[in-house]
Amino acid sequence: MEKIENETTRLVTFSKRKSGLYKKASKLVEKYDDVDVGIISYSPNGKPYSFFHPTFDSVVGHFVSPDTQPSVDSGIVAASARIKVT
């Protein structure tokens, strides 16, 4: 893999790949309603982009402490987010 030297081409490629990743993540969520998904990416200009399902707290909480059960409040928020997707 080589760095794309042309800045415009690099930004267009990033945008297309980001969209493709988000589509795949969305399809994963649609197919498996109990899955947690998180994507963090930065554009070549340093702008952050993110995708989390059901919530940022849920995804990061599972990553940081995989054996810990979510609190009642965060569980309700996550359940609500899952209902909205399907």
FISERO-532221 format. One record per atom (N, C-alpha, C): residue number from 1; residue in three letters; atom name; x, y, z. Coordinates in steps of 0.001 Angstrom, whole numbers, padded with zeros to 6 digits. Each point is the difference from the previous one (the first is absolute). Example, Ala and Ser with C-alpha at 12.3 -4.5 7.8 and 13.67 -1.06 7.14 Angstrom:
<rs>
<r nr="1" rest="Ala" atom="N" c1="013190" c2="-005690" c3="007800"/>
<r nr="1" rest="Ala" atom="CA" c1="-000890" c2="001190" c3="000000"/>
<r nr="1" rest="Ala" atom="C" c1="000900" c2="001200" c3="000000"/>
<r nr="2" rest="Ser" atom="N" c1="-000350" c2="001050" c3="-000720"/>
<r nr="2" rest="Ser" atom="CA" c1="000820" c2="001190" c3="000060"/>
<r nr="2" rest="Ser" atom="C" c1="-000770" c2="001090" c3="000730"/>
</rs>
This chain:
<rs>
<r nr="1" rest="Met" atom="N" c1="000848" c2="-001158" c3="000000"/>
<r nr="1" rest="Met" atom="CA" c1="-000848" c2="001158" c3="000000"/>
<r nr="1" rest="Met" atom="C" c1="000900" c2="001229" c3="000000"/>
<r nr="2" rest="Glu" atom="N" c1="-000318" c2="000931" c3="-000873"/>
<r nr="2" rest="Glu" atom="CA" c1="000790" c2="001217" c3="-000107"/>
<r nr="2" rest="Glu" atom="C" c1="-000843" c2="001214" c3="000363"/>
<r nr="3" rest="Lys" atom="N" c1="000664" c2="001016" c3="000514"/>
<r nr="3" rest="Lys" atom="CA" c1="-000692" c2="001246" c3="000312"/>
<r nr="3" rest="Lys" atom="C" c1="-000428" c2="000674" c3="-001302"/>
<r nr="4" rest="Ile" atom="N" c1="-001215" c2="000496" c3="-000020"/>
<r nr="4" rest="Ile" atom="CA" c1="-000500" c2="000749" c3="-001150"/>
<r nr="4" rest="Ile" atom="C" c1="000515" c2="001425" c3="000148"/>
<r nr="5" rest="Glu" atom="N" c1="000854" c2="000407" c3="-000902"/>
<r nr="5" rest="Glu" atom="CA" c1="000656" c2="001303" c3="000112"/>
<r nr="5" rest="Glu" atom="C" c1="-000930" c2="001168" c3="-000324"/>
<r nr="6" rest="Asn" atom="N" c1="-000889" c2="-000171" c3="-000969"/>
<r nr="6" rest="Asn" atom="CA" c1="-000912" c2="001074" c3="-000383"/>
<r nr="6" rest="Asn" atom="C" c1="-001038" c2="000193" c3="001103"/>
<r nr="7" rest="Glu" atom="N" c1="-000038" c2="001196" c3="000594"/>
<r nr="7" rest="Glu" atom="CA" c1="-000874" c2="000249" c3="001156"/>
<r nr="7" rest="Glu" atom="C" c1="-001478" c2="-000187" c3="-000328"/>
<r nr="8" rest="Thr" atom="N" c1="-000439" c2="000488" c3="-001147"/>
<r nr="8" rest="Thr" atom="CA" c1="-001409" c2="-000134" c3="-000375"/>
<r nr="8" rest="Thr" atom="C" c1="-000377" c2="-001467" c3="-000157"/>
<r nr="9" rest="Thr" atom="N" c1="000845" c2="-000755" c3="-000676"/>
<r nr="9" rest="Thr" atom="CA" c1="-000252" c2="-001434" c3="-000187"/>
<r nr="9" rest="Thr" atom="C" c1="-000013" c2="-000715" c3="001346"/>
<r nr="10" rest="Arg" atom="N" c1="000921" c2="000385" c3="000891"/>
<r nr="10" rest="Arg" atom="CA" c1="000073" c2="-000615" c3="001326"/>
<r nr="10" rest="Arg" atom="C" c1="-001277" c2="000265" c3="000795"/>
<r nr="11" rest="Leu" atom="N" c1="-000529" c2="001229" c3="-000056"/>
<r nr="11" rest="Leu" atom="CA" c1="-001232" c2="000338" c3="000723"/>
<r nr="11" rest="Leu" atom="C" c1="-001207" c2="-000738" c3="-000576"/>
<r nr="12" rest="Val" atom="N" c1="-000066" c2="-000107" c3="-001318"/>
<r nr="12" rest="Val" atom="CA" c1="-001109" c2="-000722" c3="-000637"/>
<r nr="12" rest="Val" atom="C" c1="000063" c2="-001474" c3="000368"/>
<r nr="13" rest="Thr" atom="N" c1="001190" c2="-000581" c3="-000031"/>
<r nr="13" rest="Thr" atom="CA" c1="000164" c2="-001409" c3="000361"/>
<r nr="13" rest="Thr" atom="C" c1="-000396" c2="-000236" c3="001450"/>
<r nr="14" rest="Phe" atom="N" c1="000427" c2="000883" c3="000896"/>
<r nr="14" rest="Phe" atom="CA" c1="-000382" c2="-000130" c3="001407"/>
<r nr="14" rest="Phe" atom="C" c1="-001511" c2="000047" c3="000157"/>
<r nr="15" rest="Ser" atom="N" c1="-000633" c2="000949" c3="-000660"/>
<r nr="15" rest="Ser" atom="CA" c1="-001453" c2="000150" c3="000098"/>
<r nr="15" rest="Ser" atom="C" c1="-000721" c2="-001260" c3="-000473"/>
<r nr="16" rest="Lys" atom="N" c1="000442" c2="-000560" c3="-001113"/>
<r nr="16" rest="Lys" atom="CA" c1="-000621" c2="-001221" c3="-000526"/>
<r nr="16" rest="Lys" atom="C" c1="000213" c2="-001180" c3="000942"/>
<r nr="17" rest="Arg" atom="N" c1="001199" c2="-000145" c3="000516"/>
<r nr="17" rest="Arg" atom="CA" c1="000278" c2="-001121" c3="000911"/>
<r nr="17" rest="Arg" atom="C" c1="-000759" c2="000147" c3="001316"/>
<r nr="18" rest="Lys" atom="N" c1="-000099" c2="001232" c3="000480"/>
<r nr="18" rest="Lys" atom="CA" c1="-000767" c2="000252" c3="001227"/>
<r nr="18" rest="Lys" atom="C" c1="-001458" c2="-000376" c3="-000209"/>
<r nr="19" rest="Ser" atom="N" c1="-000568" c2="000416" c3="-001110"/>
<r nr="19" rest="Ser" atom="CA" c1="-001395" c2="-000340" c3="-000304"/>
<r nr="19" rest="Ser" atom="C" c1="-000182" c2="-001506" c3="-000093"/>
<r nr="20" rest="Gly" atom="N" c1="000947" c2="-000678" c3="-000628"/>
<r nr="20" rest="Gly" atom="CA" c1="-000074" c2="-001455" c3="-000113"/>
<r nr="20" rest="Gly" atom="C" c1="000057" c2="-000685" c3="001356"/>
<r nr="21" rest="Leu" atom="N" c1="000871" c2="000484" c3="000882"/>
<r nr="21" rest="Leu" atom="CA" c1="000087" c2="-000566" c3="001349"/>
<r nr="21" rest="Leu" atom="C" c1="-001300" c2="000198" c3="000770"/>
<r nr="22" rest="Tyr" atom="N" c1="-000577" c2="001193" c3="-000100"/>
<r nr="22" rest="Tyr" atom="CA" c1="-001243" c2="000288" c3="000712"/>
<r nr="22" rest="Tyr" atom="C" c1="-001142" c2="-000855" c3="-000538"/>
<r nr="23" rest="Lys" atom="N" c1="-000038" c2="-000224" c3="-001312"/>
<r nr="23" rest="Lys" atom="CA" c1="-001036" c2="-000863" c3="-000577"/>
<r nr="23" rest="Lys" atom="C" c1="000139" c2="-001423" c3="000517"/>
<r nr="24" rest="Lys" atom="N" c1="001232" c2="-000504" c3="000042"/>
<r nr="24" rest="Lys" atom="CA" c1="000225" c2="-001359" c3="000499"/>
<r nr="24" rest="Lys" atom="C" c1="-000356" c2="-000105" c3="001481"/>
<r nr="25" rest="Ala" atom="N" c1="000340" c2="001010" c3="000770"/>
<r nr="25" rest="Ala" atom="CA" c1="-000348" c2="-000003" c3="001421"/>
<r nr="25" rest="Ala" atom="C" c1="-001517" c2="000036" c3="000178"/>
<r nr="26" rest="Ser" atom="N" c1="-000686" c2="000794" c3="-000806"/>
<r nr="26" rest="Ser" atom="CA" c1="-001464" c2="000080" c3="000078"/>
<r nr="26" rest="Ser" atom="C" c1="-000646" c2="-001328" c3="-000366"/>
<r nr="27" rest="Lys" atom="N" c1="000522" c2="-000663" c3="-001021"/>
<r nr="27" rest="Lys" atom="CA" c1="-000533" c2="-001309" c3="-000392"/>
<r nr="27" rest="Lys" atom="C" c1="000226" c2="-001029" c3="001100"/>
<r nr="28" rest="Leu" atom="N" c1="001148" c2="000074" c3="000650"/>
<r nr="28" rest="Leu" atom="CA" c1="000287" c2="-000901" c3="001109"/>
<r nr="28" rest="Leu" atom="C" c1="-001007" c2="000196" c3="001128"/>
<r nr="29" rest="Val" atom="N" c1="-000311" c2="001248" c3="000307"/>
<r nr="29" rest="Val" atom="CA" c1="-000966" c2="000328" c3="001047"/>
<r nr="29" rest="Val" atom="C" c1="-001400" c2="-000466" c3="-000393"/>
<r nr="30" rest="Glu" atom="N" c1="-000364" c2="000166" c3="-001270"/>
<r nr="30" rest="Glu" atom="CA" c1="-001318" c2="-000441" c3="-000466"/>
<r nr="30" rest="Glu" atom="C" c1="-000140" c2="-001516" c3="000091"/>
<r nr="31" rest="Lys" atom="N" c1="001063" c2="-000715" c3="-000336"/>
<r nr="31" rest="Lys" atom="CA" c1="-000062" c2="-001467" c3="-000025"/>
<r nr="31" rest="Lys" atom="C" c1="000050" c2="-000598" c3="001409"/>
<r nr="32" rest="Tyr" atom="N" c1="000829" c2="000562" c3="000849"/>
<r nr="32" rest="Tyr" atom="CA" c1="000168" c2="-000508" c3="001366"/>
<r nr="32" rest="Tyr" atom="C" c1="-000359" c2="001116" c3="000967"/>
<r nr="33" rest="Asp" atom="N" c1="-001231" c2="000008" c3="000480"/>
<r nr="33" rest="Asp" atom="CA" c1="-000488" c2="001122" c3="000808"/>
<r nr="33" rest="Asp" atom="C" c1="000660" c2="000131" c3="001365"/>
<r nr="34" rest="Asp" atom="N" c1="000707" c2="-001020" c3="000462"/>
<r nr="34" rest="Asp" atom="CA" c1="000616" c2="000084" c3="001324"/>
<r nr="34" rest="Asp" atom="C" c1="001501" c2="000298" c3="-000058"/>
<r nr="35" rest="Val" atom="N" c1="000481" c2="000426" c3="-001151"/>
<r nr="35" rest="Val" atom="CA" c1="001422" c2="000273" c3="-000158"/>
<r nr="35" rest="Val" atom="C" c1="000307" c2="001463" c3="000335"/>
<r nr="36" rest="Asp" atom="N" c1="001167" c2="000220" c3="000583"/>
<r nr="36" rest="Asp" atom="CA" c1="000486" c2="001353" c3="000255"/>
<r nr="36" rest="Asp" atom="C" c1="001120" c2="000284" c3="-000995"/>
<r nr="37" rest="Val" atom="N" c1="-000061" c2="001154" c3="-000653"/>
<r nr="37" rest="Val" atom="CA" c1="000977" c2="000350" c3="-001031"/>
<r nr="37" rest="Val" atom="C" c1="000522" c2="001406" c3="000247"/>
<r nr="38" rest="Gly" atom="N" c1="001293" c2="000176" c3="-000149"/>
<r nr="38" rest="Gly" atom="CA" c1="000585" c2="001326" c3="000112"/>
<r nr="38" rest="Gly" atom="C" c1="001086" c2="000213" c3="-001033"/>
<r nr="39" rest="Ile" atom="N" c1="-000052" c2="001141" c3="-000668"/>
<r nr="39" rest="Ile" atom="CA" c1="001026" c2="000374" c3="-000974"/>
<r nr="39" rest="Ile" atom="C" c1="000424" c2="001436" c3="000303"/>
<r nr="40" rest="Ile" atom="N" c1="001298" c2="000204" c3="000086"/>
<r nr="40" rest="Ile" atom="CA" c1="000550" c2="001352" c3="000126"/>
<r nr="40" rest="Ile" atom="C" c1="001037" c2="000147" c3="-001104"/>
<r nr="41" rest="Ser" atom="N" c1="-000123" c2="001056" c3="-000778"/>
<r nr="41" rest="Ser" atom="CA" c1="000983" c2="000251" c3="-001052"/>
<r nr="41" rest="Ser" atom="C" c1="000286" c2="001495" c3="-000070"/>
<r nr="42" rest="Tyr" atom="N" c1="001150" c2="000311" c3="-000534"/>
<r nr="42" rest="Tyr" atom="CA" c1="000399" c2="001393" c3="-000181"/>
<r nr="42" rest="Tyr" atom="C" c1="000298" c2="000232" c3="-001471"/>
<r nr="43" rest="Ser" atom="N" c1="-000514" c2="001094" c3="-000525"/>
<r nr="43" rest="Ser" atom="CA" c1="000258" c2="000346" c3="-001395"/>
<r nr="43" rest="Ser" atom="C" c1="001470" c2="000364" c3="-000160"/>
<r nr="44" rest="Pro" atom="N" c1="000474" c2="000059" c3="-001238"/>
<r nr="44" rest="Pro" atom="CA" c1="001387" c2="000430" c3="-000209"/>
<r nr="44" rest="Pro" atom="C" c1="000281" c2="001395" c3="000567"/>
<r nr="45" rest="Asn" atom="N" c1="-001045" c2="000799" c3="000172"/>
<r nr="45" rest="Asn" atom="CA" c1="000161" c2="001339" c3="000585"/>
<r nr="45" rest="Asn" atom="C" c1="-000101" c2="-000008" c3="001520"/>
<r nr="46" rest="Gly" atom="N" c1="-000247" c2="-001170" c3="000597"/>
<r nr="46" rest="Gly" atom="CA" c1="-000065" c2="-000113" c3="001450"/>
<r nr="46" rest="Gly" atom="C" c1="-001383" c2="000137" c3="000601"/>
<r nr="47" rest="Lys" atom="N" c1="-001040" c2="000093" c3="-000832"/>
<r nr="47" rest="Lys" atom="CA" c1="-001363" c2="000126" c3="000521"/>
<r nr="47" rest="Lys" atom="C" c1="-000499" c2="-001382" c3="000440"/>
<r nr="48" rest="Pro" atom="N" c1="-000500" c2="-000116" c3="001247"/>
<r nr="48" rest="Pro" atom="CA" c1="-000471" c2="-001304" c3="000478"/>
<r nr="48" rest="Pro" atom="C" c1="-001409" c2="-000332" c3="-000501"/>
<r nr="49" rest="Tyr" atom="N" c1="-000221" c2="-001282" c3="-000270"/>
<r nr="49" rest="Tyr" atom="CA" c1="-001316" c2="-000524" c3="-000373"/>
<r nr="49" rest="Tyr" atom="C" c1="-000235" c2="-001248" c3="000838"/>
<r nr="50" rest="Ser" atom="N" c1="-001269" c2="-000232" c3="000357"/>
<r nr="50" rest="Ser" atom="CA" c1="-000278" c2="-001179" c3="000820"/>
<r nr="50" rest="Ser" atom="C" c1="-001362" c2="-000596" c3="-000319"/>
<r nr="51" rest="Phe" atom="N" c1="-000111" c2="-001291" c3="000291"/>
<r nr="51" rest="Phe" atom="CA" c1="-001251" c2="-000744" c3="-000125"/>
<r nr="51" rest="Phe" atom="C" c1="-000040" c2="-000939" c3="001192"/>
<r nr="52" rest="Phe" atom="N" c1="-001052" c2="000081" c3="000792"/>
<r nr="52" rest="Phe" atom="CA" c1="-000167" c2="-000892" c3="001142"/>
<r nr="52" rest="Phe" atom="C" c1="-001426" c2="-000508" c3="000031"/>
<r nr="53" rest="His" atom="N" c1="-000147" c2="-001284" c3="000309"/>
<r nr="53" rest="His" atom="CA" c1="-001329" c2="-000561" c3="000197"/>
<r nr="53" rest="His" atom="C" c1="000085" c2="-001049" c3="001098"/>
<r nr="54" rest="Pro" atom="N" c1="-000846" c2="000054" c3="001002"/>
<r nr="54" rest="Pro" atom="CA" c1="-001141" c2="000880" c3="000122"/>
<r nr="54" rest="Pro" atom="C" c1="000378" c2="001390" c3="000501"/>
<r nr="55" rest="Thr" atom="N" c1="001028" c2="000097" c3="000863"/>
<r nr="55" rest="Thr" atom="CA" c1="000444" c2="001311" c3="000484"/>
<r nr="55" rest="Thr" atom="C" c1="001514" c2="-000029" c3="000188"/>
<r nr="56" rest="Phe" atom="N" c1="000589" c2="001172" c3="000055"/>
<r nr="56" rest="Phe" atom="CA" c1="001431" c2="000121" c3="000266"/>
<r nr="56" rest="Phe" atom="C" c1="000349" c2="-000664" c3="001331"/>
<r nr="57" rest="Asp" atom="N" c1="-000773" c2="000329" c3="001048"/>
<r nr="57" rest="Asp" atom="CA" c1="000278" c2="-000536" c3="001337"/>
<r nr="57" rest="Asp" atom="C" c1="-000066" c2="-001520" c3="000024"/>
<r nr="58" rest="Ser" atom="N" c1="-000967" c2="-000568" c3="-000695"/>
<r nr="58" rest="Ser" atom="CA" c1="-000147" c2="-001449" c3="-000032"/>
<r nr="58" rest="Ser" atom="C" c1="001202" c2="-000667" c3="-000665"/>
<r nr="59" rest="Val" atom="N" c1="000399" c2="000511" c3="-001143"/>
<r nr="59" rest="Val" atom="CA" c1="001120" c2="-000590" c3="-000742"/>
<r nr="59" rest="Val" atom="C" c1="001304" c2="000150" c3="000768"/>
<r nr="60" rest="Val" atom="N" c1="000284" c2="001194" c3="000474"/>
<r nr="60" rest="Val" atom="CA" c1="001244" c2="000241" c3="000726"/>
<r nr="60" rest="Val" atom="C" c1="000004" c2="-000763" c3="001323"/>
<r nr="61" rest="Gly" atom="N" c1="-001148" c2="-000056" c3="000666"/>
<r nr="61" rest="Gly" atom="CA" c1="-000096" c2="-000751" c3="001251"/>
<r nr="61" rest="Gly" atom="C" c1="000333" c2="-001466" c3="-000178"/>
<r nr="62" rest="His" atom="N" c1="-000493" c2="-000608" c3="-001080"/>
<r nr="62" rest="His" atom="CA" c1="000326" c2="-001401" c3="-000271"/>
<r nr="62" rest="His" atom="C" c1="001471" c2="-000174" c3="-000347"/>
<r nr="63" rest="Phe" atom="N" c1="000579" c2="000967" c3="-000662"/>
<r nr="63" rest="Phe" atom="CA" c1="001410" c2="-000076" c3="-000381"/>
<r nr="63" rest="Phe" atom="C" c1="000905" c2="000132" c3="001223"/>
<r nr="64" rest="Val" atom="N" c1="-000300" c2="000965" c3="000861"/>
<r nr="64" rest="Val" atom="CA" c1="000832" c2="000266" c3="001173"/>
<r nr="64" rest="Val" atom="C" c1="-000175" c2="-001079" c3="001067"/>
<r nr="65" rest="Ser" atom="N" c1="-001243" c2="-000402" c3="000250"/>
<r nr="65" rest="Ser" atom="CA" c1="-000297" c2="-000998" c3="001034"/>
<r nr="65" rest="Ser" atom="C" c1="-000948" c2="-001052" c3="-000569"/>
<r nr="66" rest="Pro" atom="N" c1="000515" c2="-000971" c3="-000753"/>
<r nr="66" rest="Pro" atom="CA" c1="-000869" c2="-000956" c3="-000684"/>
<r nr="66" rest="Pro" atom="C" c1="-000859" c2="-000859" c3="000926"/>
<r nr="67" rest="Asp" atom="N" c1="000414" c2="-000188" c3="001248"/>
<r nr="67" rest="Asp" atom="CA" c1="-000759" c2="-000858" c3="000916"/>
<r nr="67" rest="Asp" atom="C" c1="-001000" c2="000757" c3="000857"/>
<r nr="68" rest="Thr" atom="N" c1="-000033" c2="001324" c3="-000108"/>
<r nr="68" rest="Thr" atom="CA" c1="-000890" c2="000819" c3="000816"/>
<r nr="68" rest="Thr" atom="C" c1="-001353" c2="000153" c3="-000673"/>
<r nr="69" rest="Gln" atom="N" c1="-001056" c2="-000140" c3="000783"/>
<r nr="69" rest="Gln" atom="CA" c1="-001353" c2="000202" c3="-000510"/>
<r nr="69" rest="Gln" atom="C" c1="-000305" c2="001493" c3="-000041"/>
<r nr="70" rest="Pro" atom="N" c1="-000722" c2="000464" c3="-001028"/>
<r nr="70" rest="Pro" atom="CA" c1="-000338" c2="001424" c3="-000070"/>
<r nr="70" rest="Pro" atom="C" c1="-000968" c2="000393" c3="001107"/>
<r nr="71" rest="Ser" atom="N" c1="000020" c2="001275" c3="000368"/>
<r nr="71" rest="Ser" atom="CA" c1="-000940" c2="000492" c3="001000"/>
<r nr="71" rest="Ser" atom="C" c1="-001408" c2="-000046" c3="-000573"/>
<r nr="72" rest="Val" atom="N" c1="-000993" c2="000110" c3="000864"/>
<r nr="72" rest="Val" atom="CA" c1="-001393" c2="-000029" c3="-000444"/>
<r nr="72" rest="Val" atom="C" c1="-000268" c2="001140" c3="-000974"/>
<r nr="73" rest="Asp" atom="N" c1="000486" c2="001207" c3="000321"/>
<r nr="73" rest="Asp" atom="CA" c1="-000217" c2="001157" c3="-000877"/>
<r nr="73" rest="Asp" atom="C" c1="000609" c2="-000209" c3="-001383"/>
<r nr="74" rest="Ser" atom="N" c1="001254" c2="-000437" c3="-000048"/>
<r nr="74" rest="Ser" atom="CA" c1="000638" c2="-000181" c3="-001308"/>
<r nr="74" rest="Ser" atom="C" c1="-000622" c2="-001170" c3="-000744"/>
<r nr="75" rest="Gly" atom="N" c1="-000483" c2="-001001" c3="000733"/>
<r nr="75" rest="Gly" atom="CA" c1="-000697" c2="-001115" c3="-000639"/>
<r nr="75" rest="Gly" atom="C" c1="-001292" c2="000442" c3="-000658"/>
<r nr="76" rest="Ile" atom="N" c1="-000718" c2="000900" c3="000647"/>
<r nr="76" rest="Ile" atom="CA" c1="-001255" c2="000530" c3="-000564"/>
<r nr="76" rest="Ile" atom="C" c1="000295" c2="000828" c3="-001247"/>
<r nr="77" rest="Val" atom="N" c1="001031" c2="000832" c3="000053"/>
<r nr="77" rest="Val" atom="CA" c1="000370" c2="000818" c3="-001159"/>
<r nr="77" rest="Val" atom="C" c1="000424" c2="-000894" c3="-001164"/>
<r nr="78" rest="Ala" atom="N" c1="000793" c2="-001029" c3="000282"/>
<r nr="78" rest="Ala" atom="CA" c1="000449" c2="-000914" c3="-001053"/>
<r nr="78" rest="Ala" atom="C" c1="-001179" c2="-000752" c3="-000603"/>
<r nr="79" rest="Ala" atom="N" c1="-000916" c2="-000458" c3="000844"/>
<r nr="79" rest="Ala" atom="CA" c1="-001183" c2="-000710" c3="-000501"/>
<r nr="79" rest="Ala" atom="C" c1="-000848" c2="000913" c3="-000875"/>
<r nr="80" rest="Ser" atom="N" c1="-000143" c2="001243" c3="000396"/>
<r nr="80" rest="Ser" atom="CA" c1="-000760" c2="000964" c3="-000792"/>
<r nr="80" rest="Ser" atom="C" c1="000663" c2="000231" c3="-001356"/>
<r nr="81" rest="Ala" atom="N" c1="001314" c2="000111" c3="-000019"/>
<r nr="81" rest="Ala" atom="CA" c1="000724" c2="000204" c3="-001263"/>
<r nr="81" rest="Ala" atom="C" c1="-000154" c2="-001204" c3="-000912"/>
<r nr="82" rest="Arg" atom="N" c1="000009" c2="-001201" c3="000572"/>
<r nr="82" rest="Arg" atom="CA" c1="-000168" c2="-001205" c3="-000820"/>
<r nr="82" rest="Arg" atom="C" c1="-001392" c2="-000055" c3="-000616"/>
<r nr="83" rest="Ile" atom="N" c1="-001002" c2="000416" c3="000742"/>
<r nr="83" rest="Ile" atom="CA" c1="-001374" c2="-000019" c3="-000508"/>
<r nr="83" rest="Ile" atom="C" c1="-000136" c2="000957" c3="-001173"/>
<r nr="84" rest="Lys" atom="N" c1="000647" c2="001157" c3="000053"/>
<r nr="84" rest="Lys" atom="CA" c1="-000111" c2="001000" c3="-001063"/>
<r nr="84" rest="Lys" atom="C" c1="000620" c2="-000470" c3="-001308"/>
<r nr="85" rest="Val" atom="N" c1="000998" c2="-000883" c3="000066"/>
<r nr="85" rest="Val" atom="CA" c1="000680" c2="-000457" c3="-001207"/>
<r nr="85" rest="Val" atom="C" c1="-000836" c2="-001008" c3="-000759"/>
<r nr="86" rest="Thr" atom="N" c1="-000661" c2="-000889" c3="000704"/>
<r nr="86" rest="Thr" atom="CA" c1="-000736" c2="-001072" c3="-000675"/>
<r nr="86" rest="Thr" atom="C" c1="-001349" c2="000440" c3="-000483"/>
</rs>
